[in-house]
Structure formats: C-alpha cells, structure tokens
Amino acid sequence: MGRLRHLELDNFKSYSGKQVVGPFDDFTCVIGPNGAGKSNLMDAVSFVLGVQSKHLRSSSLKELLYRADADSTPASKASVRLIYE
C-alpha cells in the first residue's frame, strides 16, 4: 500500500515561494485555526490529482496563484508536486 510522503508547493494559493509540507507519517487529518491554510492544502492535493480549478473554490486558474493581498499582482506561475511512496 502506498502513502503520501510530502507535498512541494510553489506559489500555490496561500503558500508563498517554495514550501515543503510533510512528511506525513501516520497522517490522518489536517487541523489548525481559521486562516491557517487547511483547505488550500487539500486544494493542492486535489489540483495535483487533476481536479479542475472550478472545483477548487476558484472560478479561474489565476486564482490558484499566490497573492500577498487583494491589491498585489499574482505570482507568474505556481506548481504542486506530490511525493507518493
């Protein structure tokens, strides 16, 4: 049986720059306070598995790019890499 080892996020939604999330040893859930990025983490997993952006609480792909705030210019690109063992 395989398992998710970690995620590598680069300017995806609320994750600025390159971020590595994990390792997910004995992983069962994601918890944290409001605004911590829990749903964005799950959106990243869904995105890398091929879920369309309209199903990721976004109306367009550009909404998946990191923005510092509503008035800032979004990043020019974003990526998600899932490491599965």
CYANA upper distance limits for C-alpha pairs under 8 A (distance plus 0.5 A):
  2 GLY  CA     84 TYR  CA      7.33
  2 GLY  CA     85 GLU  CA      5.76
  3 ARG  CA     84 TYR  CA      6.19
  3 ARG  CA     85 GLU  CA      5.91
  4 LEU  CA     24 PHE  CA      7.03
  4 LEU  CA     82 LEU  CA      7.88
  4 LEU  CA     83 ILE  CA      6.69
  4 LEU  CA     84 TYR  CA      5.07
  4 LEU  CA     85 GLU  CA      6.85
  5 ARG  CA     22 GLY  CA      7.16
  5 ARG  CA     23 PRO  CA      5.74
  5 ARG  CA     24 PHE  CA      5.89
  5 ARG  CA     25 ASP  CA      7.87
  5 ARG  CA     82 LEU  CA      8.37
  5 ARG  CA     83 ILE  CA      5.96
  5 ARG  CA     84 TYR  CA      5.98
  5 ARG  CA     85 GLU  CA      6.87
  6 HIS  CA     20 VAL  CA      7.43
  6 HIS  CA     21 VAL  CA      6.13
  6 HIS  CA     22 GLY  CA      4.99
  6 HIS  CA     23 PRO  CA      5.38
  6 HIS  CA     24 PHE  CA      6.57
  6 HIS  CA     82 LEU  CA      6.85
  6 HIS  CA     83 ILE  CA      5.89
  6 HIS  CA     84 TYR  CA      7.91
  7 LEU  CA     20 VAL  CA      6.19
  7 LEU  CA     21 VAL  CA      5.65
  7 LEU  CA     22 GLY  CA      7.06
  7 LEU  CA     45 VAL  CA      8.46
  7 LEU  CA     80 VAL  CA      7.56
  7 LEU  CA     81 ARG  CA      6.24
  7 LEU  CA     82 LEU  CA      5.24
  7 LEU  CA     83 ILE  CA      6.58
  8 GLU  CA     18 LYS  CA      7.48
  8 GLU  CA     19 GLN  CA      6.30
  8 GLU  CA     20 VAL  CA      5.05
  8 GLU  CA     21 VAL  CA      6.95
  8 GLU  CA     80 VAL  CA      6.25
  8 GLU  CA     81 ARG  CA      5.47
  8 GLU  CA     82 LEU  CA      6.97
  8 GLU  CA     83 ILE  CA      8.41
  9 LEU  CA     15 TYR  CA      7.40
  9 LEU  CA     17 GLY  CA      8.20
  9 LEU  CA     18 LYS  CA      6.10
  9 LEU  CA     19 GLN  CA      5.60
  9 LEU  CA     20 VAL  CA      6.77
  9 LEU  CA     21 VAL  CA      8.29
  9 LEU  CA     44 ALA  CA      8.27
  9 LEU  CA     78 ALA  CA      8.24
  9 LEU  CA     79 SER  CA      6.49
  9 LEU  CA     80 VAL  CA      5.19
  9 LEU  CA     81 ARG  CA      7.00
 10 ASP  CA     15 TYR  CA      7.45
 10 ASP  CA     16 SER  CA      7.31
 10 ASP  CA     17 GLY  CA      5.64
 10 ASP  CA     18 LYS  CA      4.76
 10 ASP  CA     19 GLN  CA      6.76
 10 ASP  CA     78 ALA  CA      5.83
 10 ASP  CA     79 SER  CA      5.63
 10 ASP  CA     80 VAL  CA      6.87
 11 ASN  CA     15 TYR  CA      5.92
 11 ASN  CA     16 SER  CA      5.26
 11 ASN  CA     17 GLY  CA      5.45
 11 ASN  CA     18 LYS  CA      7.11
 11 ASN  CA     65 LEU  CA      6.42
 11 ASN  CA     66 TYR  CA      5.29
 11 ASN  CA     75 ALA  CA      7.10
 11 ASN  CA     77 LYS  CA      7.50
 11 ASN  CA     78 ALA  CA      5.30
 11 ASN  CA     79 SER  CA      7.35
 12 PHE  CA     16 SER  CA      7.57
 12 PHE  CA     44 ALA  CA      7.88
 12 PHE  CA     64 LEU  CA      6.25
 12 PHE  CA     65 LEU  CA      5.70
 12 PHE  CA     66 TYR  CA      5.81
 12 PHE  CA     78 ALA  CA      5.75
 12 PHE  CA     79 SER  CA      6.85
 12 PHE  CA     80 VAL  CA      7.62
 13 LYS  CA     40 ASN  CA      7.05
 13 LYS  CA     63 GLU  CA      7.67
 13 LYS  CA     64 LEU  CA      5.35
 13 LYS  CA     65 LEU  CA      5.69
 13 LYS  CA     66 TYR  CA      5.01
 13 LYS  CA     67 ARG  CA      7.72
 14 SER  CA     37 GLY  CA      7.17
 14 SER  CA     40 ASN  CA      7.42
 14 SER  CA     66 TYR  CA      6.15
 14 SER  CA     67 ARG  CA      7.73
 15 TYR  CA     19 GLN  CA      7.29
 15 TYR  CA     66 TYR  CA      6.90
 16 SER  CA     66 TYR  CA      6.53
 16 SER  CA     67 ARG  CA      8.42
 16 SER  CA     68 ALA  CA      8.45
 30 VAL  CA     38 LYS  CA      6.86
 31 ILE  CA     38 LYS  CA      7.43
 32 GLY  CA     36 ALA  CA      6.61
 32 GLY  CA     38 LYS  CA      7.49
 37 GLY  CA     41 LEU  CA      6.65
 38 LYS  CA     42 MET  CA      7.07
 39 SER  CA     43 ASP  CA      6.56
 40 ASN  CA     44 ALA  CA      6.64
 41 LEU  CA     45 VAL  CA      7.06
 42 MET  CA     46 SER  CA      6.75
 43 ASP  CA     47 PHE  CA      6.39
 43 ASP  CA     56 LEU  CA      6.24
 44 ALA  CA     48 VAL  CA      6.72
 44 ALA  CA     80 VAL  CA      6.91
 45 VAL  CA     49 LEU  CA      6.84
 45 VAL  CA     80 VAL  CA      8.42
 45 VAL  CA     82 LEU  CA      7.76
 46 SER  CA     50 GLY  CA      6.94
 46 SER  CA     51 VAL  CA      5.92
 46 SER  CA     56 LEU  CA      8.21
 47 PHE  CA     51 VAL  CA      5.61
 47 PHE  CA     52 GLN  CA      7.46
 47 PHE  CA     53 SER  CA      7.79
 47 PHE  CA     56 LEU  CA      8.09
 47 PHE  CA     80 VAL  CA      8.15
 48 VAL  CA     80 VAL  CA      6.51
 48 VAL  CA     81 ARG  CA      7.23
 48 VAL  CA     82 LEU  CA      7.35
 51 VAL  CA     55 HIS  CA      7.21
 51 VAL  CA     56 LEU  CA      7.97
 52 GLN  CA     56 LEU  CA      7.48
 53 SER  CA     57 ARG  CA      7.84
 53 SER  CA     58 SER  CA      6.28
 53 SER  CA     59 SER  CA      7.33
 53 SER  CA     60 SER  CA      6.74
 53 SER  CA     61 LEU  CA      6.42
 53 SER  CA     64 LEU  CA      8.33
 54 LYS  CA     58 SER  CA      5.75
 54 LYS  CA     59 SER  CA      5.66
 54 LYS  CA     60 SER  CA      7.08
 58 SER  CA     63 GLU  CA      6.42
 58 SER  CA     64 LEU  CA      7.66
 59 SER  CA     63 GLU  CA      7.66
 60 SER  CA     64 LEU  CA      8.17
 61 LEU  CA     65 LEU  CA      8.04
 62 LYS  CA     74 PRO  CA      8.22
 64 LEU  CA     78 ALA  CA      8.00
 65 LEU  CA     74 PRO  CA      6.38
 65 LEU  CA     75 ALA  CA      6.20
 65 LEU  CA     76 SER  CA      7.97
 65 LEU  CA     77 LYS  CA      7.06
 65 LEU  CA     78 ALA  CA      6.21
 66 TYR  CA     74 PRO  CA      6.20
 66 TYR  CA     75 ALA  CA      6.07
 66 TYR  CA     78 ALA  CA      8.00
 67 ARG  CA     72 SER  CA      6.60
 67 ARG  CA     73 THR  CA      6.97
 67 ARG  CA     74 PRO  CA      5.15
 67 ARG  CA     75 ALA  CA      7.01
 68 ALA  CA     72 SER  CA      6.54
 68 ALA  CA     74 PRO  CA      8.18
